[in-house]
Amino acid sequence: MKFSISFDIPKGPSLDYATSTLCIGSCFAVHMAKQLENGKFSVGLNPFGVIYNPISIKNALDHLDNGSLFKEQDIFSHKELWHSWMHHGAFSDVDKYVALDKMNRALDTSRKILNSARFLIITLGSAFVYEKNDSGDIVANCHKIPASQFRKRMLGVEEIVSQLGTSLEQIQKKYPKIQVILTVSPVRHIRDGVVENQRSKSTLLLACNQLCEKEQVHYFPSYEIMMDELRDYRFYGKDLVHPSESAIEYIWTRFMDTHFGNQTRIQYERVMKVVSGFQHRILHEGTNEHKKFLVGQISKARNLMDELPVDFTNEINRAEEELKGF
């Protein structure tokens, strides 16, 4: 007796250890980037912090592409903090120069990642946007400024396709080898309303469908996996909005099935064995078995670093510090 359905996902282009990946978008992009980072892939994440709507993502891509830095006129002060309309509050600071430094450092890091990237993963969270009343500009974050200063509306499919599509074309023109993977976040934005959230997600899905008609643009069905293969509240966190850890792990497994070729999968599994080894807690520390284990882990990590562009430097340093105690 079956209690859930599964569906086939067409194989997409394979990620590899030789190139980089940039993840940008909603909080689900963070989950995907962490999985890649844990597997020792070269990955960059959200140079503007978590952003949800397609137009703010488009603005972020444009800024990555144009080479400019953020200046004093690009930020504003509110409740003792300096903010940017393009950034998440994680970049805000009481010192405007510190805030600008954080923004520009993240921008510089992501541009370097993009230069060697073969994949750009974009996670769309919501079709709802907030426009400033005085300028009509769409903001990535309202920074707790009164709602009366904004107009909330839902983007249309054609608006998303036109705006985001133009930015993707510019990125691919500059980086012709880059493959774009679009996905719709399975996180439910029920603060917008249950019905409104469904309309928002539907708008994003329709927009992705049209965008994927472009060359080197692919779709990974995170939202559909959550809605159909994991159709049960036990796969949500306590807030009943965000996917649980087991749901994230399952979606990640489906992502690997789709975007890992045989060679990448084998390499990933070898890397993860070493990662898991370093995370293993020894029951009886200070024994000869403990020492032998650490020496073995260091050897395995160094062998992988000689073979693949992976970095176990921090883990090796910690293990060597432990060995000094013997």
N, C-alpha and C positions, 0 to 999 in steps of 0.2 A: 504494500500500500504506500503510495507516494504522498508526502505531506508538503511538498514544494515542487516548483518547476525549475528547470534549468534551461538555458538557451545557448546556442552556439555564438561565439564572437569571432568574426573573421580575423585571421592573423594579420598583425600590422608590422611595420618596420621594427627591427630589433635594436634595442639599446645595447651599448657595449661599453667596456671599460676604457677604451681608447679615446672616447670623446666625452663631452660634458652635457649636462641637462639643466635647463633653467625652468623652475616651477613658479608660476605666478597665478594669483587669484585668491579664492576664498580659503577658509580654514582647512578645507579638505586638501588643498594643495600642500599644506603643511604636513599632513599625514603622509602623503605620497613622497614628499621630499625627505622626510625622516626615514622612511623605509629604504629609499635609495642611499641616503647617507649612512645608514646602519650597515648597508651592504658594501660600503666603501666606494660607491660611485662618486664621480666628480659632479656635484650638484650645487646649484645656486637657488636661493629661495626668496621670493617676494621682496625685491629691493624697495618697495613702498609699504611693506607690511601687508597684512591681510586686507584685501579689497574684494568686493562682492559683485559689483555691477559691470557689465561689458564696456561701458563708456569710460569708466575710471581705469579699467584694464587697458583699453585702447590708448588713453592718455599716458599711462605708464610706459607702454611699448614705444610710443612716439618719443617720449623723453629719453628712453634708453637709446633710441636710434639717433637722435639729433646731436648728441655729444655735449649738451650744455650742462652746467652745474646750477644748483639752487643758490639764490642770493637773498639778501635781506628783504627785498621787495616781494619775495615769494612766500614769506611766512607772516604770521600775525599773532598778536598777543591776546589771550583770553584766560581769565582766572589764574593769573600768575605763571602761565605756561605759554611757550611759543609753539605754534602749530603750523602745519601745512595742510591745505585743502586736498592735496594729492596723497597724503600719507596717513597711515594708522597712528593712533595715539602713542604707540611704542616709541615713535621718533620725537615726540614732544619733549620739551625740557624747559626748566626755569631760566636757563641761559640760552639766548638765541644762537650764539656761536656754537655751542655744544650741539644744539638741535640741527643746525646746518651741517656741522661736521658729520653727525650720524647719517644724515640724508645723503650727503655726497660720498661718504665712504661706501655705503651700501650700493649706491649708483655705480661707483667705480668698480667695485667687486663684481657686480652683475654684468657690467659691460665686458669685463675680462672673461667671465664665464661664457657669455654670448659669443665672443670671438672664436671660441673653440667648441661651441655647442653644436650638436647634431639634432637635439630635440628641445622643443619648447612645449611644455605641458601647461595648458591654461584651464583652470577650473572656474566655471561660472557659477555664482551663488544665487543671484537674484536679478530679476529684470526691473525691480523697483529702483528708482533713483531719487535723489534730493537735489533740487536746483535752487541756487541762491536767488532770492527775490530781486536783489539789486543788479545782478549781472546775467542771470540765466545760466551760469556755469554749473555743471554737475560736479558734485564733490564726492570724494571717496569716503570721507568721514565727517560727521557734523560736529565732533568734538564737544558735545553737550551744550552747544549753542541753542537757544530757544527755537522750538519748531516753527514759530511764527515767522522766522527769517528764511524759511525754505518752502518750496512747493514740491510735494511728493507726487510722482507719477510713475506709470509703468511704461517702459520702452516698448516700441513695436518691433515686430520681427524684421521688417525691412530696414528700420533704423539701425538695429544691431548689425545686420549683415553688411550694410553700407559702411558704417563707421569702423567696426572691428575688422571687416574684410580689407579695407584700405590699408590699415596699419599692418596687417599680416602680409599683404603684398609688398609693402615697403621693407619689412624685416626680411622677407625671402629674397627680395631683390639685392639687399646688402649681404645676406648670408644665404646664398643659393642652395646650399646643401641641407639647410635646416628643415626638419620634419616637425609639423605642429600636431599635437594631440590635444583635442578639445574634450572636455568632459563636464557634465553638470553635477554639481555637488549634491550628494544625498542628504545633506543637512537640511532640515525643514525650517523655513523661516516663518513660523506660525505667529510671530508677533505682528506680521502683516495681515494675519487672518488665515484660517485653514483653506478657505476657498481661494483667497487671493494668492496664497502660496502655490497652489496647484496651477493657477493661471500663469503665474510668474515662471514656474518651472516649464510649463508647456511652451511658453514663448521662447525660452532659452533653447529647448529641444528643437523647435522648428527652425530657429536661427542656426543652430549647429548643423542641422541637416543641409541647409543651403550653403553654409560655409565649407562643408566637407566636399562640395562639388569642385572646389579649387584644388589645384595640384598640391601634393604633399601636405594636405590637411586631412587628419584622421579623427575618428570619434571613438572614444572608449566609454562604454555605458555604465559608469559608476551608479548613476541614479536608478537605472533600470534593474541593476543587480540588487540594489537595496529594496526596491519596490516589489520585485517579483521573486527573486531567488531567496531573499531574506525577509519575506513578508511576515514579520512577527515582532512584537515589541520587546521580546527578549534580546533582540539584536540592536537595541538602542540603549543609550546611557540612562542615568537616573532622571535626566531632564526630559526624556522621551523625544528628543529633538536630534541629538547628535548620535552617530553610529557608535556602537560599543567597540571595545578593543577587538573582540572576536570578529565583528563585522568588518572592521578595517583590515584585519589580517586576511579575511576571506576575499575581500575586494582586491587586496594586494596580490593574492595568489592568482586571481583571475587576470590581473594586469600582467603578471609575469607570464602566464600562459599565452597572452596575446602579444606582448612586446619583448619577450626574451627568446632569442633563437637558441638552438641546442648548445652552442659553444658558450654563450653568455650564461645560460642556466647552469651548466657544469661549473663554470668559473665562479658564479655566485654562490653555489652550494659549497665549494671549497673555501671561499672567503668566509662564509657564515659559520663554518665549522671552527675556524680560528677565532672569529668574533665571539662565538658562544664559549669557546675555551677560556678566553680572557675574562668573560663575565662569570665564569664558574667560581663558586666560593668553596675553598678547600675546608673540609671538616676539621682536619688535624694539621694546623699550621706549624711550620718549623720542623717538619719531619723530612726525611730523605725523599720520600715520595713527593712531597710538596716541592722540594728543590728540583727534582727530576721533571716534574710537570712544568714548572716555570721555564726551565732550560728548553724543554721540548716546544713550548709555545713560542718562545722567542725564535727558535730555529725555523718553525713553520711560517711564522710571520715574515721573517727576513727572506725566506725562499719565495713567498708570494710577492713580496715587494720587488724582488729581482725579476720576477716573471710578468707581473701585471702592474699597471700604474695605480696602485693602491697604497694607502698610507697607514701603517700601524705604529708610527713613531711614538705616539703618546702611550700606547699599550706596552710597547717594548721598554720604554723608560720607566714606567711604573713597575714592571716585572723585574727589571734590573735593580731598582731600588729595594724591592723585596729580597732579592738575592743577597744584597749586602748585609742583610740581617743574619745570614747563615754562618 
